[in-house]
Amino acid sequence: MTAATASPGDRVMEALRRLYGPLRHAEKLLGRRANSTPRAARNWLDDNCAMSVDKLVELMAADPKFHAAVNEVVSTRRAERSP
């Protein structure tokens, strides 16, 4: 799926997997940063479910790289919507 055809939610989850997927103990680190459980974090990384808005905001507050990735998705979406 390309960035042009992926939904904003898909792009956010791709960023999550890109930043955390390769890390050892990713689910523990991600769960801790998002104020969630390692099991929930594993489900996000495996694309079994999406994170809640509360967890998204927690993770954005805890991780500047993820925050920047989400802001990039928002900026891209804004540009797509502009006439």
N, C-alpha and C positions, 0 to 999 in steps of 0.2 A: 504494500500500500504506500503510495507516495504522499508527500505532505499536502499536495493539492487535492487529493481525494480523501484523505483521512479527516475524520471529524476532529474538532478541537479536543474532545475528551480522549480520543485515541492518541493524539499527539502528546497530551499530558502524560498518559500512561506509557508511551514510548520513551519519553524523557525519564520517567521514573525507572523503567527497566534499564535504560542506558546508563544512568548514574549509579544505580544500586545493584543491578543484576550481576555484574562481574565480581562484586565484593564478597569476600569470605564472611560468613555470618551476616549476610545482607538482611535477612528477615529480622534478626535481633536488633541490628542497628536501625533499620527502617522503622520497626515497631516502636522502639524507644523514642526516636525523633518525632514520630507522628502521634505519640501518646496512645499507642495501641498495642496489640499483641503480636508476637512473632508469627502466629498462625494467620492472622489477618494480613500481615505484610506479605507472607508467602502467597496468599491468594491474589493479592494485587500484582505481585511479580509474575505469577503464572497466568494472569489475565482471567482468573475465575470470577472476579468481581471488581468493581471500582471502589475506590475509597470514598468515604462520606466527605461532605464539604468541611465539616469540623476537622477531620484528619488532614485534609488537603491544606487548610489554613495553618494547622499546627506544624506540618512538615515545611511549608513555605517559610514560617517564622524561624524554624530551626536550621534550615539549610539554604544558604544564599545561592548555591548553584541551582537547586531545584526552583527556587523563587525566580531566578533569572530565566530559566527554561519556560516556566509558566507565563511569565511576562512576555516572552517572545511569542508564545502561542497567541496570547491576547493581542499583541501588536499585529501579528499576521492576520488575525481574524478581523481586526479593525480595518486594515488595509483592504481586505477582500470586500468588506461591506461598503466602503467609500465609493460614491458614484464617480 
